[in-house]
Amino acid sequence: MISREAFIGAYVDLRVGALRSPGEEMPLEERDRILAGHGLVDQDLLDFVDVRGRDVQFMRRVWEEIDSIITEKREFSRDPGQRGT
């Protein structure tokens, strides 16, 4: 099973990629390319959730970290004058 860090890194990159895609829908080829960049396939993410998903507190912290990273990336990508608004 992949590590918590691997799951978070891949999920963040997938989400950011989706946010940049028209209609927030990423082509499967792009998804696979992002996962391959992490040395993963989609089943790795599914297995992680299947094994760790029952630990509600653990997964809550994972999703909070993912949300925090994505929020930080969105904030950083704004114009400096727009940050914090």
LOMIBA-632903 format. One record per residue: chain; residue in three letters; residue number from 1; x, y, z of N, C-alpha, C, O, CB in turn. Coordinates in Angstrom, 1 decimal. Each point is the difference from the previous one (the first is absolute). Last residue first. Glycine has a CB too. Example, Ala and Ser with C-alpha at 12.3 -4.5 7.8 and 13.67 -1.06 7.14 Angstrom:
  c    r    k     nxx     nyy     nzz    caxx    cayy    cazz     cxx     cyy     czz     oxx     oyy     ozz    cbxx    cbyy    cbzz
  A  SER    2    12.8    -2.2     7.1     0.9     1.1     0.0    -0.8     1.1     0.8     0.5     1.1     0.1     0.7    -1.7    -2.3
  A  ALA    1    -0.9    -5.1     2.1    -0.9     1.2     0.0     0.9     1.2     0.0     1.0     0.0     0.7    -2.9    -1.2     0.5
This chain:
  c    r    k     nxx     nyy     nzz    caxx    cayy    cazz     cxx     cyy     czz     oxx     oyy     ozz    cbxx    cbyy    cbzz
  A  THR   85    -8.0    38.1    -0.1    -1.4     0.6    -0.2    -1.0    -1.1    -0.3    -1.2     0.3    -0.2     2.3     1.8    -0.6
  A  GLY   84     3.7    -2.7     1.4    -0.6     0.3     1.3    -1.4     0.7    -0.2    -0.6     0.4     1.0     2.9    -0.2     0.0
  A  ARG   83     0.9     0.2    -5.1     0.2    -1.0     1.1    -0.7     0.5     1.2     0.1     1.2     0.4     2.0    -2.0    -1.4
  A  GLN   82    -1.5     3.3    -3.1    -1.3    -0.7     0.2     0.1    -0.9     1.2    -1.1    -0.5     0.4     0.6     0.7    -2.9
  A  GLY   81     4.3     2.3     0.8    -1.0     0.9     0.4    -1.3    -0.6     0.4    -0.8     0.6     0.7     1.9     1.1    -2.1
  A  PRO   80     2.5    -4.3    -0.6     0.3     0.4     1.4    -1.1     1.0     0.6    -0.2     0.0     1.2     2.6    -0.4    -1.7
  A  ASP   79    -3.9    -3.1    -3.2     0.8     1.2     0.0     0.3     0.4     1.5    -0.9    -0.1     0.8    -0.1     0.9    -3.1
  A  ARG   78    -0.1    -5.9     1.7    -0.6     1.3    -0.2     1.0     1.1    -0.1     1.1    -0.1     0.4    -3.1    -0.7     0.8
  A  SER   77     3.1    -3.8    -0.2    -0.2     0.3    -1.4    -0.7     1.3    -0.3     0.0     0.4    -1.1     0.0    -2.9     0.8
  A  PHE   76     0.6     0.8     4.8     1.3     0.4    -0.6    -0.1     0.3    -1.5     0.8     0.9    -0.5     0.3    -2.4     2.2
  A  GLU   75    -4.9    -0.1     0.6     0.4     1.3     0.6     1.3     0.5    -0.7     0.1     1.2    -0.3    -1.3    -1.7     2.5
  A  ARG   74    -0.2    -3.9    -3.1    -0.9     1.0    -0.7     0.3     1.4     0.5     0.0     0.9    -0.9    -1.8    -2.6     0.8
  A  LYS   73     4.2    -1.8     2.1     0.3     0.1    -1.4    -0.9     1.0    -0.7     0.5     0.8    -0.9     0.3    -3.1     0.9
  A  GLU   72    -1.8     1.3     4.4     1.3     0.8     0.0     0.4     0.1    -1.5     0.5     1.1    -0.4     0.2    -2.0     2.7
  A  THR   71    -4.5    -1.7    -1.5    -0.3     1.4     0.3     1.3     0.9    -0.1     0.0     1.1    -0.5    -1.9    -1.9     2.1
  A  ILE   70     2.4    -3.9    -2.0    -0.7     0.6    -1.2    -0.3     1.5     0.2     0.2     0.8    -0.9    -1.1    -3.1     0.4
  A  ILE   69     2.8    -0.1     4.1     0.9     0.2    -1.0    -0.6     0.6    -1.3     0.6     0.9    -0.6     0.6    -2.9     1.5
  A  SER   68    -4.0     1.0     2.8     0.9     1.0     0.3     1.0     0.3    -1.1     0.3     1.1    -0.3    -0.6    -1.7     2.7
  A  ASP   67    -2.7    -3.0    -2.8    -0.7     1.2    -0.1     1.0     1.2     0.3    -0.1     1.0    -0.8    -2.1    -2.1     1.4
  A  ILE   66     3.8    -3.2     0.1    -0.2     0.2    -1.4    -0.6     1.4    -0.2     0.4     0.7    -0.9    -0.6    -3.2     0.5
  A  GLU   65     0.6     1.1     4.8     1.3     0.4    -0.6    -0.1     0.2    -1.5     0.6     1.0    -0.5     0.5    -2.3     2.3
  A  GLU   64    -4.9    -0.2     0.4     0.3     1.3     0.5     1.3     0.5    -0.6     0.1     1.2    -0.4    -1.4    -1.6     2.5
  A  TRP   63     0.0    -4.0    -2.9    -0.8     0.9    -0.8     0.3     1.4     0.4     0.0     0.9    -0.8    -1.8    -2.6     0.5
  A  VAL   62     3.9    -1.6     2.9     0.5    -0.1    -1.4    -0.8     1.1    -0.9     0.7     0.8    -0.7    -0.1    -3.3     1.0
  A  ARG   61    -2.0     1.8     4.2     1.2     0.8    -0.1     0.6     0.0    -1.4     0.6     1.0    -0.4    -0.2    -1.6     2.8
  A  ARG   60    -4.2    -2.0    -1.7    -0.4     1.4     0.2     1.3     0.9    -0.1     0.0     1.0    -0.6    -2.0    -1.7     2.0
  A  MET   59     2.5    -4.0    -1.5    -0.4     0.6    -1.3    -0.4     1.4     0.1     0.2     0.8    -0.9    -0.9    -3.1     0.3
  A  PHE   58     1.9     0.1     4.6     1.1     0.0    -0.9    -0.4     0.7    -1.3     0.7     0.9    -0.5     0.2    -3.0     1.6
  A  GLN   57    -4.3     1.2     2.0     0.9     1.1     0.4     1.2     0.2    -0.9     0.4     1.1    -0.3    -1.2    -1.5     2.7
  A  VAL   56    -2.2    -3.2    -3.2    -0.6     1.3    -0.3     0.9     1.1     0.4     0.1     1.0    -0.7    -2.4    -2.0     1.0
  A  ASP   55     3.0    -4.0    -1.8     0.5     0.8     1.1    -0.4     1.4    -0.3     0.7     0.8    -0.6     1.3    -2.4     0.9
  A  ARG   54    -3.1    -1.6    -3.5    -0.8    -0.3     1.2     0.5     0.7     1.2    -0.7     0.2     1.0     0.3    -2.4    -1.9
  A  GLY   53     2.7     2.4    -3.4    -1.3     0.8     0.0    -0.8    -0.3     1.3    -0.8     0.9     0.3     0.8    -1.0    -2.8
  A  ARG   52     4.3    -2.0     0.8     0.0     1.1     1.1    -1.3     0.7     0.2    -0.2     0.7     1.0     2.6    -0.4    -1.6
  A  VAL   51    -1.9    -3.9    -2.7     0.7    -0.5     1.2    -0.2     1.1     1.1    -0.3    -0.4     1.1     1.9    -1.0    -2.5
  A  ASP   50    -3.4     2.4    -2.9    -0.6    -1.2     0.5     0.6    -0.5     1.3    -0.8    -0.4     0.9     0.4    -0.2    -3.3
  A  VAL   49     2.3     4.3     0.2    -1.2     0.4     0.6    -0.8    -1.3     0.5    -0.6     0.1     1.1     0.5     1.9    -2.6
  A  PHE   48     4.2    -2.7    -0.8     0.2     0.8     1.2    -1.3     0.3     0.8    -0.1    -0.1     1.2     2.2     1.1    -2.3
  A  ASP   47    -2.4    -3.1    -3.1     0.5    -0.9     1.0     0.2     0.7     1.3    -0.3    -0.5     1.1     1.3    -1.0    -2.8
  A  LEU   46    -2.0     4.1    -2.1    -1.2    -0.8     0.5     0.4    -0.9     1.1    -0.8    -0.2     1.0    -0.2     0.4    -3.3
  A  LEU   45     4.5     2.1     0.2    -0.8     0.9     0.8    -1.3    -0.7     0.5    -0.3     0.2     1.2     1.1     1.7    -2.6
  A  ASP   44     2.0    -4.3    -1.4     0.7     0.3     1.2    -0.8     0.9     0.9     0.0    -0.2     1.2     2.2    -0.1    -2.5
  A  GLN   43    -3.7    -0.8    -3.1    -0.3    -1.0     1.0     0.7     0.2     1.3    -0.5    -0.3     1.1     0.1    -1.3    -3.0
  A  ASP   42     1.3     4.4    -2.0    -1.3     0.3     0.7    -0.3    -1.0     1.1    -0.6     0.4     1.0    -0.2     0.7    -3.1
  A  VAL   41     5.9    -0.7     1.0    -1.2    -0.2    -0.8    -1.2     0.3     0.8     0.0     0.1     1.2     1.2    -1.8    -2.7
  A  LEU   40     4.4     3.4     2.0    -1.3    -0.7     0.4    -0.9    -0.2    -1.1     0.2     0.5    -1.1     0.0     0.6     3.3
  A  GLY   39     4.1     1.5    -1.7     0.3    -1.4     0.0    -1.2    -0.8     0.5     0.1    -1.1     0.5     2.2     1.6     0.0
  A  HIS   38    -2.0     4.3    -1.4     0.1    -0.4     1.4     0.4    -1.5     0.1     0.1    -0.5     1.1    -1.8     2.3    -0.5
  A  GLY   37     0.8     0.0    -4.8     1.0     0.9     0.5     0.3    -0.3     1.5     1.1     0.3     0.5    -1.8     1.4    -2.2
  A  ALA   36    -2.8    -3.9    -0.5     1.2    -0.6    -0.3     1.2     0.9     0.5     1.1    -0.6     0.3    -2.2    -0.4    -2.4
  A  LEU   35    -3.3     2.7     2.6     0.3    -1.1     0.9     1.3    -0.7    -0.3     0.8    -0.3     0.9    -3.2    -0.1    -0.7
  A  ILE   34     1.1     3.8    -3.1     0.2     0.6     1.4     0.4    -1.2     0.9     0.9     0.1     0.8    -2.5     1.9    -1.2
  A  ARG   33     0.2    -3.2    -3.8     1.3     0.6    -0.1     0.4     0.6     1.4     1.1    -0.2     0.4    -1.5     0.7    -2.8
  A  ASP   32    -4.0    -2.3     1.8     1.0    -1.1     0.0     1.5     0.6     0.0     0.9    -0.6     0.6    -2.6    -0.9    -1.7
  A  ARG   31    -1.9     4.5     0.7     0.0    -0.6     1.3     1.1    -1.0     0.1     0.7    -0.1     1.0    -3.2     0.5    -0.8
  A  GLU   30     1.8     1.4    -4.4     0.6     1.0     0.9     0.1    -0.6     1.4     1.0     0.1     0.7    -1.8     1.9    -2.1
  A  GLU   29    -1.6    -4.4    -1.7     1.5    -0.1    -0.4     0.8     1.0     0.9     1.1    -0.4     0.5    -1.7    -0.2    -2.9
  A  LEU   28    -4.2     0.5     2.7     0.6    -1.2     0.6     1.5     0.0    -0.3     0.8    -0.5     0.9    -2.9    -0.8    -1.1
  A  PRO   27    -0.4     6.0     0.2     0.1    -1.2    -0.8     0.7    -1.1     0.7     0.9     0.2     0.8    -0.9     1.2    -2.9
  A  MET   26    -2.6     2.5     4.9     1.3    -0.3    -0.6    -0.1    -1.3    -0.9    -0.6    -1.0     0.4     1.8     2.1     1.6
  A  GLU   25    -4.5     3.0     0.0     0.0    -1.4    -0.4     1.3    -0.3    -0.7     0.3     0.6    -1.1    -2.8    -0.7     0.9
  A  GLU   24     0.6     4.5     1.7     0.6    -0.8     1.1     0.0    -1.5    -0.2    -0.1    -0.8     0.9    -0.6     2.6     0.6
  A  GLY   23    -0.6     1.8    -4.6    -1.0    -0.7     0.7     0.4    -0.8     1.1    -0.7    -0.9     0.5    -0.5     0.9    -2.6
  A  PRO   22     5.1     1.2    -0.8    -1.3     0.5    -0.3    -1.1    -0.8     0.7     0.0    -1.3    -0.1     0.9     2.1    -2.1
  A  SER   21     3.9    -0.7     4.6    -0.6    -0.6    -1.3    -1.4     0.7    -0.2    -0.7     0.3     0.9     2.0    -2.5    -0.5
  A  ARG   20     1.5     2.9     3.5     0.5     0.7    -1.1    -0.6    -0.4    -1.4     0.2     0.6    -1.0     1.9    -0.3     2.3
  A  LEU   19    -3.1    -2.5     2.9    -0.4     1.4     0.1     0.4     0.9    -1.2    -0.6     1.0    -0.3     0.7    -1.3     2.8
  A  ALA   18     1.4    -4.2    -2.2    -1.5     0.1    -0.3    -0.5     1.4     0.1    -0.7     0.4    -0.9     0.4    -2.7     1.8
  A  GLY   17     4.8     1.5     0.4    -0.2    -0.3    -1.4    -1.4     0.2    -0.4    -0.3     0.5    -1.1     2.3    -2.0     1.1
  A  VAL   16    -1.2     1.6     4.5     0.5     1.2    -0.6    -0.1    -0.1    -1.5    -0.4     1.0    -0.7     2.0    -0.6     2.6
  A  ARG   15    -2.6    -4.2     0.5    -1.0     1.0     0.2     0.4     1.3    -0.6    -0.8     0.7    -0.7     0.2    -1.8     2.8
  A  LEU   14     3.7    -2.5    -2.2    -1.2    -0.3    -0.8    -1.0     1.1     0.1    -0.6     0.4    -1.0     1.0    -2.9     1.3
  A  ASP   13     3.4     2.8     2.4     0.3     0.3    -1.4    -1.2    -0.3    -0.9    -0.2     0.7    -1.0     2.6    -1.2     1.5
  A  VAL   12    -2.9    -0.5     4.0     0.1     1.4    -0.2     0.3     0.3    -1.4    -0.6     0.9    -0.6     1.4    -0.6     3.0
  A  TYR   11    -0.8    -4.8    -1.2    -1.3     0.6     0.0     0.0     1.5    -0.2    -0.8     0.5    -0.7     0.1    -2.4     2.2
  A  ALA   10     4.8    -0.4    -1.1    -0.7    -0.4    -1.2    -1.3     0.7    -0.1    -0.4     0.5    -1.0     1.6    -2.7     0.9
  A  GLY    9     1.2     2.7     4.1     0.7     0.7    -1.1    -0.7    -0.3    -1.4    -0.2     1.0    -0.8     2.3    -1.2     2.1
  A  ILE    8    -3.7    -2.0     2.6    -0.2     1.4     0.1     0.6     0.7    -1.2    -0.7     0.9    -0.7     0.6    -1.0     3.2
  A  PHE    7     1.0    -4.4    -2.0    -1.4     0.2    -0.3    -0.3     1.5    -0.1    -0.7     0.4    -0.9     0.1    -2.6     2.1
  A  ALA    6     4.8     0.9     0.2    -0.1    -0.3    -1.4    -1.5     0.3    -0.4    -0.2     0.6    -1.1     2.1    -2.3     1.2
  A  GLU    5    -0.8     2.1     4.4     0.6     1.1    -0.7    -0.2    -0.2    -1.5    -0.3     0.9    -0.7     2.0    -0.6     2.5
  A  ARG    4    -3.0    -3.8     1.1    -0.9     1.2     0.2     0.5     1.1    -0.9    -0.8     0.7    -0.7     0.2    -1.4     3.1
  A  SER    3     2.2    -4.0    -4.1     0.0     0.8     1.3    -1.0     1.1    -0.1    -0.6     0.3    -1.0     3.0    -0.9     1.2
  A  ILE    2    -3.1    -4.2    -2.8     0.8     1.2    -0.1    -0.1     0.8     1.4    -0.8    -0.3     0.8     0.4     0.4    -3.3
  A  MET    1     0.1    -5.6     1.9    -0.8     1.2     0.0     0.9     1.2     0.0     1.1     0.1     0.6    -3.0    -1.3     0.6
